[in-house]
Amino acid sequence: MSWRHYALTLSGSAQRLSSVLGDTQPGGTQDVACRQILLAADPANTAVVYVGGASPVVSATSHAFSLDPTQASQGPVSIGPFNAGPVKLSEIWALGTANERLMIGIVEY
């Protein structure tokens, strides 16, 4: 297992988290199996980041959860850890204001 971290620059449109790897397609060479994924809004952001799946498309009114950088008490959201059945960054989508960032930590299998 290895631990890695990334900063995904948001585009203002829904995007796969795997785009931080330069590989947006599911099953791509960089789309690694993750035991755990940690997500947090960059504290410098001014707007909420919405996180969800592909269907329905993540939006401000349809999402799994939101990350609000103005809430000092909000820590990172953990997806996992999983002992089996890994999750991949390509399976998770985010929507946020263009040029703001989503901080991503992963533990690979």
C-alpha positions as CSV (number, residue, x, y, z in Angstrom):
1,M,0.0,0.0,0.0
2,S,1.1,3.5,-0.7
3,W,-0.2,6.9,0.4
4,R,-0.5,9.7,-2.2
5,H,-2.1,13.1,-2.2
6,Y,-3.3,15.4,-5.0
7,A,-4.9,18.8,-5.6
8,L,-7.6,18.7,-8.3
9,T,-8.2,22.1,-9.8
10,L,-11.9,22.3,-10.5
11,S,-13.3,23.4,-13.8
12,G,-16.7,24.7,-13.0
13,S,-18.3,21.6,-14.6
14,A,-18.7,18.1,-13.2
15,Q,-15.5,16.1,-13.6
16,R,-14.1,12.7,-12.6
17,L,-11.6,12.8,-9.7
18,S,-9.3,10.7,-11.9
19,S,-8.7,13.8,-14.0
20,V,-6.2,14.8,-11.4
21,L,-4.1,11.9,-12.7
22,G,-4.4,13.1,-16.3
23,D,-6.5,10.0,-17.1
24,T,-10.2,10.5,-17.0
25,Q,-11.3,7.2,-18.4
26,P,-12.4,4.4,-16.1
27,G,-9.8,1.6,-16.1
28,G,-7.1,3.7,-17.5
29,T,-3.5,2.9,-16.6
30,Q,-3.4,5.5,-13.8
31,D,-6.9,4.7,-12.4
32,V,-5.6,2.7,-9.4
33,A,-7.6,0.6,-7.0
34,C,-8.0,2.5,-3.7
35,R,-8.4,1.1,-0.3
36,Q,-9.4,4.5,1.0
37,I,-10.0,8.0,-0.4
38,L,-10.0,11.2,1.7
39,L,-11.6,14.4,0.3
40,A,-11.4,18.0,1.6
41,A,-12.1,21.4,0.2
42,D,-9.1,23.6,-0.1
43,P,-9.3,26.1,2.8
44,A,-8.6,28.9,0.3
45,N,-11.8,28.1,-1.6
46,T,-14.7,30.5,-1.3
47,A,-17.5,28.1,-2.5
48,V,-18.9,24.6,-1.8
49,V,-17.6,21.6,-3.6
50,Y,-20.2,18.9,-4.5
51,V,-19.3,15.2,-4.7
52,G,-21.3,12.4,-6.1
53,G,-21.5,9.7,-8.8
54,A,-22.0,9.7,-12.5
55,S,-25.7,9.1,-12.6
56,P,-27.4,11.4,-12.0
57,V,-24.8,14.0,-12.9
58,V,-23.5,15.6,-9.7
59,S,-24.9,19.1,-9.2
60,A,-25.7,21.6,-6.4
61,T,-29.1,19.9,-6.0
62,S,-28.1,16.3,-6.6
63,H,-25.0,15.0,-4.9
64,A,-23.8,12.5,-2.2
65,F,-22.3,15.2,0.0
66,S,-20.8,18.7,-0.1
67,L,-17.6,20.1,1.3
68,D,-17.9,23.7,2.6
69,P,-14.5,25.5,3.1
70,T,-16.2,28.1,5.3
71,Q,-17.0,25.5,8.0
72,A,-13.8,25.3,10.0
73,S,-15.0,22.2,11.9
74,Q,-15.5,20.2,8.7
75,G,-12.7,17.7,8.4
76,P,-12.0,15.5,5.4
77,V,-14.6,13.0,4.2
78,S,-13.4,9.4,4.1
79,I,-14.6,6.9,1.5
80,G,-13.5,3.6,3.0
81,P,-11.2,2.0,4.1
82,F,-12.3,-1.2,2.3
83,N,-10.8,-4.6,2.9
84,A,-12.2,-5.8,-0.5
85,G,-14.0,-4.3,-3.4
86,P,-11.8,-1.2,-4.1
87,V,-13.1,2.1,-5.3
88,K,-11.4,4.1,-8.1
89,L,-11.1,7.9,-8.5
90,S,-12.9,7.5,-11.9
91,E,-16.0,6.4,-10.1
92,I,-16.3,9.7,-8.1
93,W,-17.3,13.1,-9.6
94,A,-16.9,16.6,-8.2
95,L,-18.4,20.0,-9.1
96,G,-17.0,23.3,-7.9
97,T,-16.2,26.8,-8.9
98,A,-13.6,27.0,-11.6
99,N,-10.0,27.3,-10.4
100,E,-10.8,26.3,-6.8
101,R,-9.3,23.0,-5.6
102,L,-10.4,19.7,-4.1
103,M,-7.7,18.0,-1.9
104,I,-7.5,14.3,-2.4
105,G,-5.6,11.7,-0.4
106,I,-5.6,8.0,-1.4
107,V,-4.4,4.8,0.0
108,E,-3.7,2.3,-2.8
109,Y,-4.1,-1.4,-2.5
